[in-house]
């Protein structure tokens, strides 16, 4: 299973991306994010958004997650196995 990252996605150099992950167009993934195996990240998502409450904390997205377009998930969260969002979801 290969990793598929759209050419318009912006991903920090220290992001951990496991096999089978796909990242959609115009998605931003900040430093300190871990994307679990076979997870699908939709278009226009922003992951690991820094906040003073979770300074320098990792955002972990476990395997087989499906984050639909326009999701924002802040740093310091842990997203469990097989989690699926709707569109335009914000998680702090």
GIUR-V520548 format. One record per residue. N is the residue number from 1. RES is the residue in three letters. PHI is phi in whole degrees, 0 to 359 (* if undefined). PSI is psi in radians with two decimals (999 if undefined). Layout:
BEGIN
n,res,phi,psi
N,RES,PHI,PSI
N,RES,PHI,PSI
END
This chain:
BEGIN
n,res,phi,psi
1,UNK,*,2.15
2,UNK,267,2.86
3,UNK,267,2.31
4,UNK,241,2.01
5,UNK,237,2.13
6,UNK,297,2.54
7,UNK,296,-0.33
8,UNK,267,-0.10
9,UNK,289,2.49
10,UNK,249,2.07
11,UNK,230,2.21
12,UNK,299,2.64
13,UNK,293,-0.38
14,UNK,262,0.11
15,UNK,293,2.35
16,UNK,264,2.12
17,UNK,238,2.04
18,UNK,275,2.98
19,UNK,296,2.59
20,UNK,81,0.06
21,UNK,282,2.48
22,UNK,235,2.43
23,UNK,235,2.18
24,UNK,279,3.09
25,UNK,297,2.52
26,UNK,61,0.37
27,UNK,277,2.50
28,UNK,244,2.20
29,UNK,237,1.98
30,UNK,282,2.97
31,UNK,302,2.54
32,UNK,82,0.53
33,UNK,247,2.49
34,UNK,236,2.12
35,UNK,255,2.08
36,UNK,285,2.79
37,UNK,311,2.38
38,UNK,64,0.29
39,UNK,281,2.59
40,UNK,240,2.14
41,UNK,249,2.11
42,UNK,285,-3.04
43,UNK,287,2.61
44,UNK,60,0.47
45,UNK,274,2.74
46,UNK,228,2.07
47,UNK,242,2.41
48,UNK,78,0.48
49,UNK,302,2.14
50,UNK,294,2.58
51,UNK,213,2.62
52,UNK,295,-0.37
53,UNK,283,-0.40
54,UNK,231,0.72
55,UNK,303,2.21
56,UNK,62,0.45
57,UNK,257,2.57
58,UNK,282,2.51
59,UNK,261,2.10
60,UNK,248,2.18
61,UNK,245,1.97
62,UNK,284,3.12
63,UNK,292,2.72
64,UNK,62,0.55
65,UNK,269,2.68
66,UNK,229,1.83
67,UNK,257,1.96
68,UNK,282,2.98
69,UNK,306,2.57
70,UNK,68,0.37
71,UNK,282,2.50
72,UNK,236,2.16
73,UNK,232,2.15
74,UNK,282,2.78
75,UNK,301,2.63
76,UNK,93,-0.07
77,UNK,270,2.74
78,UNK,235,2.06
79,UNK,258,2.16
80,UNK,283,3.04
81,UNK,304,2.44
82,UNK,61,0.37
83,UNK,288,2.41
84,UNK,229,2.35
85,UNK,255,2.91
86,UNK,273,-3.00
87,UNK,279,2.62
88,UNK,63,0.57
89,UNK,274,2.44
90,UNK,241,2.29
91,UNK,234,2.18
92,UNK,246,999
END
